[in-house]
Amino acid sequence: MKNPAGVVVISVLLALFVGWAIGSFFTETSVSKAIASIPASPIVIDAKYDREEHSIVYSILNPGGMPETIVQQAFVFKPGKETREKGYVVSNIPVHITLPPGETTEVIMKLKAGTEKLHLGDVVLATFTYVHPLSTDLYTVVHPFEMGAKKASKAAQAAKAQKEASSQGAPKETSNKKEGGHE
Amino acid sequence: MRFEKILWWLFIILFVIGSVLIFFHLLALGALAALYPEVAAFLIGFLGFWLFANRLIFGYGGLANSAAAYAKGHEPSKEELLARSRQTVSKLEDWTITSLLALWQAGLEPFKYAYYLAFFLVFLGAMLFELNFFEGPLAAWAAKGLMLGAAIPTLLVFALDLLANAYLKEAFLREI
């Protein structure tokens, strides 16, 4: 570039880009600091039955920026049509599982020893009690797991929920219920 | 010229005051830097690289000014040009104004490339952190802040270098 006016134009353009980078850098750092101070409720994004171990493996996502700790597990077993096992409740299993921020953690819940393997249609209603660093309150996540129920796509699930809502007046049970409060 | 001198003394005074303040408030500054590591890294990058770039910024600025003034018909004295470029030549009367300006530019060249090398190394460090070659989000922020702070004086050096080049060409055109 051998023209002073052209040099000025190029320099101003470059300065705009550098200013943009600096501005977005400081925005990024302040936003990530803000997000890092927000505790979010964990979400069970997947559950699989491990037949050999007789346990259910939950993939739990912590979408917030703070670590959370599961302190207690409990589950309710509801038998389906094919099983001869009776329904039972196992509550207050103390655990200490830390969910790192922004990551998916696998949590294994062993079913009651000596019981029959899960059959099609069996439902396990799991309750996870967790705490986060900001308060001493206990929060729970309830996840119903139905043996053999296929993981439908999000759109199909939404359509199904809508259909149920229209046919019965109210949705039967959401797949993921979250409750906050003291226990 | 006068403006440059005022700026220079302002810089010196601010530097002395700042040094004294930093010396007596080292602990407080450290606590602040720990709270805002990215801002601290940005300021350190800006001030530190300005220190290295100072000679280049004022050198290329002065060169652009002199070349522009000469291209517009103003006749600077050869002795003054020589003094400002910090060069020595024998038989000053044989040198034309533009050759003296070119000599001034050539004198700044080694400083410019040493400076660009330093900036490139900082830039490389920030990129390596960005691409997760090293662990640690805090260190990555610090490296990026340092690089962005250093980018400001680097941009000034780059722009003034180009501007000096452009005016030097106009000065050459006048002499032909």
Chai-1 contact restraints between the chains, C-beta under 6 A:
chainA,res_idxA,chainB,res_idxB,connection_type,confidence,min_distance_angstrom,max_distance_angstrom,comment,restraint_id
A,M1,B,L162,contact,1.0,0.0,6.0,A-B,restraint_1
A,K2,B,A166,contact,1.0,0.0,6.0,A-B,restraint_2
A,K2,B,K169,contact,1.0,0.0,6.0,A-B,restraint_3
A,N3,B,A166,contact,1.0,0.0,6.0,A-B,restraint_4
A,P4,B,A166,contact,1.0,0.0,6.0,A-B,restraint_5
A,V7,B,L162,contact,1.0,0.0,6.0,A-B,restraint_6
A,V7,B,L163,contact,1.0,0.0,6.0,A-B,restraint_7
A,V7,B,A166,contact,1.0,0.0,6.0,A-B,restraint_8
A,S11,B,A159,contact,1.0,0.0,6.0,A-B,restraint_9
A,L14,B,L155,contact,1.0,0.0,6.0,A-B,restraint_10
A,V18,B,A151,contact,1.0,0.0,6.0,A-B,restraint_11
A,V18,B,L155,contact,1.0,0.0,6.0,A-B,restraint_12
A,I22,B,L148,contact,1.0,0.0,6.0,A-B,restraint_13
A,F25,B,L148,contact,1.0,0.0,6.0,A-B,restraint_14
A,T29,B,E38,contact,1.0,0.0,6.0,A-B,restraint_15
A,T29,B,W141,contact,1.0,0.0,6.0,A-B,restraint_16
